[in-house]
């Protein structure tokens, strides 16, 4: 390709124009008008190309170390803070205790004394089964006990008399022994009667279905007038009355990878309480704060995870059985860690780095080793000292030794970690 200057281009263009001296006057004027328009267009293109070149030189100089125009950047100083180390997992809320209340005797439901969703206390009556049959059976047992006890008392009096006669050699031993064995027999009968009386009393008491634990009732599973079948905890749908869940306190069950087990097991075996936070599905709002209570005694070989449980007071009912939550387990707090805003960390082909601004207001590209990030802040393990000033905004225009003019961080950009 042949390169020509703008002036040469104009001359070449002029030479290439057709001869106009032999044209009529009207056509001459039209030709000159078009000629002026073309010349103006050429001049505009040349001006534009010249300014584009200058702008390119100006922007290119901003990246080089030889530019004399400082680059404005936002900076902040590395601070020393106690940096928390969290392990994250997905958890499920579980009732602290959960009991299905069943009828222990068969009969007709006479009363329901609770409201669905009501808080109940242990021992509180929830339902009443028609007690008339059980009352009659109990009364029979009481009367049979009284009858046998009367016979026993009579036999004891006769035995005492026989003992006196035997001592006087008036009564033979066979008659005395028969009376003694009769007393023993009646004593056994009375004991059996008393046992039957206790059983009938229990049956009568079970007609009042009470809450085995304190907690919140669910949806009732039977109404007044229905027949229920007793049998304790047998899998009989007709015997179930309601389910009670204890949700204050409450459990959150979650899993962590097996490689994190050592970080958790050490403090737990040392009886050091580990804080656990339950967050909503967006992982932003803390619903409740509790304490790790137990680590499962084995690792799940199919998932290479270990199950754990944390207990929460749940006084405000933020956690509900069956709810999915994000779990954050605080396993350590590193004192006096070097901390900078996360936006200062840049990733290059050789790893992470930051731009450090020295006393000469020049940018220095510094490789760093970073640790955990939390709350918009990142812990720097190596490569940076407390108090050194790093660039948090404007790094894309910088190169090593670029002159900078520093701006303080915007209000709200730097949030120190909460010492919770």
Buried (B, 14 or more C-beta within 10 A) or exposed (E): EEEEEEEEEBEEEEEEEEEBEEEEEEEEEEBEEEBEEEEEEBEEEBEEEEEEEEEEEEEEEBEEEEBEEBBEBBBBEBBEBEBBBBBBBEBBBBBBBBBBBBBBBBBBBBEBBBEEEBBBEEEEEBBBBBBEBBBEBBEEBBEBBEEBBEBBEEBBEEBEEBEEEBEEEEBEEEEBEEBBEBBEEBBEBBEEBBEBBEEBBEBBBBBBBBBBBBBBBBEBBBEEEEEBBBBEEEEBEBBBBBBBBBBBBBBBBBBBEBEBBEBBEEBBEEEEEBBBBBBBEEEEEBBBBBEBBEBEEEBEEEEEBBBBBBBBEBEEEBBBBEBEBBBBBBBBBBEEBBBBBBBBBBEEEEEBBBBBBEEEBBBBBBEBEBBBEBEEBBBBEEBBEBEBBBBBBBBEBBBEBBBBEBBEBEEEBBEEBEEE
